Amino acid sequence: MDEYTDNQVRFYDLCLPFEEDIPFYKHLLGKDHPLVLEMGAGTGRISIPLASAGYHVIALDKSSAMIEKALFKKKEISPSCQDNLTLVQGDMISYQSDPKPNAVLIPANTFMLLKTFLAQKMCLKNIHQNLPKKGLLVLDLFNPHDFLNQAFLEERMVLVSSISHPKKKIIVNHWVSGKYDPASQVVQTYNIIETCDSEGNTKKYPYTELLRYLYRFEMELLLESRGFEVEKIYGWYDFSAYNTKSRKMIFVARKK
Ligand SMILES: C[S@@+](CC[C@H](N)C(=O)[O-])C[C@H]1O[C@@H](n2cnc3c(N)ncnc32)[C@H](O)[C@@H]1O
């Protein structure tokens, strides 16, 4: 089974203390989508707040190490909210939920971790089978026009985040570089997590990641061909419309 590497798992929550997308998902789910399937739920960054807000959430992930982290975090919420969260190890290409969810979420560029066009098509086919008619699908992707930036063109390292560890008194820097192949639309990212302690000692934890990026009309056509109707395309979690400069390309679609 294709797993997140140790270095990715170890630093995931620390490098992504991001919460801006959570109210966005709550707003889209509203009262009409009480049963939610999050695909690629990771450490439960989104699934746990949704379960705490009263949604019944199936948090699916391929990586046992990420699920283990989510399980640890699940134990910190109230017992009644814990009952709202089911953690499942499985693949978003083939997982079938019973009962069917009212909504499927694929946050944080996770759909791009499916490295081929074929895998992405298979995943959408599987989501279509999971959802009832009018079921909601939210797919959060990088905007390729923003993502394929100068740093990737020049293949130089860029500091994407620098965070102080609340307990260990270290700074954790996340550096990224990458190169991309326009023919396959695959980016290979090179990541270095660098920790610096108060005495100036540094340690480096590298990992690579492949992401298959998609363009706006490619994604729209793909969704339509797989039986979805695109309702909106947002450029950020504040519901602003997608444009060339948007950081994100977030598709809100419904099963036809
Ligand atoms: C970028 S993280 C996102 C985690 C979480 N959704 C969040 O927003 O913080 C991507 C997650 O997707 C999982 N993943 C990658 N490919 C997958 C697949 N084919 N099926 C299920 N999970 C997958 C990885 O193990 C990882 O935990």
Ligand as a Chemical Component Dictionary entry (heavy atoms), coordinates in Angstrom:
data_LIG
# 
_chem_comp.id                   LIG 
_chem_comp.type                 NON-POLYMER 
_chem_comp.pdbx_formal_charge   0 
_chem_comp.three_letter_code    LIG 
# 
loop_
_chem_comp_atom.comp_id 
_chem_comp_atom.atom_id 
_chem_comp_atom.alt_atom_id 
_chem_comp_atom.type_symbol 
_chem_comp_atom.charge 
_chem_comp_atom.model_Cartn_x 
_chem_comp_atom.model_Cartn_y 
_chem_comp_atom.model_Cartn_z 
_chem_comp_atom.pdbx_ordinal 
LIG C1  C1  C 0  -2.563 16.520 1.833  1  
LIG S1  S1  S 1  -3.083 15.276 2.966  2  
LIG C2  C2  C 0  -4.682 15.923 3.350  3  
LIG C3  C3  C 0  -5.178 15.534 4.702  4  
LIG C4  C4  C 0  -6.474 16.210 5.142  5  
LIG N1  N1  N 0  -7.538 16.065 4.171  6  
LIG C5  C5  C 0  -6.258 17.685 5.414  7  
LIG O1  O1  O 0  -6.881 18.496 4.737  8  
LIG O2  O2  O -1 -5.456 18.013 6.276  9  
LIG C6  C6  C 0  -3.423 13.961 1.837  10 
LIG C7  C7  C 0  -3.883 12.659 2.490  11 
LIG O3  O3  O 0  -4.419 11.811 1.444  12 
LIG C8  C8  C 0  -4.049 10.476 1.686  13 
LIG N2  N2  N 0  -4.144 9.742  0.409  14 
LIG C9  C9  C 0  -3.329 9.832  -0.665 15 
LIG N3  N3  N 0  -3.753 9.030  -1.655 16 
LIG C10 C10 C 0  -4.880 8.421  -1.190 17 
LIG C11 C11 C 0  -5.787 7.477  -1.756 18 
LIG N4  N4  N 0  -5.622 7.004  -2.993 19 
LIG N5  N5  N 0  -6.841 7.072  -1.022 20 
LIG C12 C12 C 0  -7.018 7.534  0.257  21 
LIG N6  N6  N 0  -6.186 8.427  0.844  22 
LIG C13 C13 C 0  -5.141 8.871  0.129  23 
LIG C14 C14 C 0  -2.640 10.573 2.271  24 
LIG O4  O4  O 0  -2.307 9.414  3.006  25 
LIG C15 C15 C 0  -2.765 11.836 3.145  26 
LIG O5  O5  O 0  -3.133 11.508 4.450  27 
# 
loop_
_chem_comp_bond.comp_id 
_chem_comp_bond.atom_id_1 
_chem_comp_bond.atom_id_2 
_chem_comp_bond.value_order 
_chem_comp_bond.pdbx_ordinal 
LIG C1  S1  SING 1  
LIG S1  C2  SING 2  
LIG S1  C6  SING 3  
LIG C2  C3  SING 4  
LIG C3  C4  SING 5  
LIG C4  N1  SING 6  
LIG C4  C5  SING 7  
LIG C5  O1  DOUB 8  
LIG C5  O2  SING 9  
LIG C6  C7  SING 10 
LIG C7  O3  SING 11 
LIG C7  C15 SING 12 
LIG O3  C8  SING 13 
LIG C8  N2  SING 14 
LIG C8  C14 SING 15 
LIG N2  C9  SING 16 
LIG N2  C13 SING 17 
LIG C9  N3  DOUB 18 
LIG N3  C10 SING 19 
LIG C10 C11 SING 20 
LIG C10 C13 DOUB 21 
LIG C11 N4  SING 22 
LIG C11 N5  DOUB 23 
LIG N5  C12 SING 24 
LIG C12 N6  DOUB 25 
LIG N6  C13 SING 26 
LIG C14 O4  SING 27 
LIG C14 C15 SING 28 
LIG C15 O5  SING 29 
# 
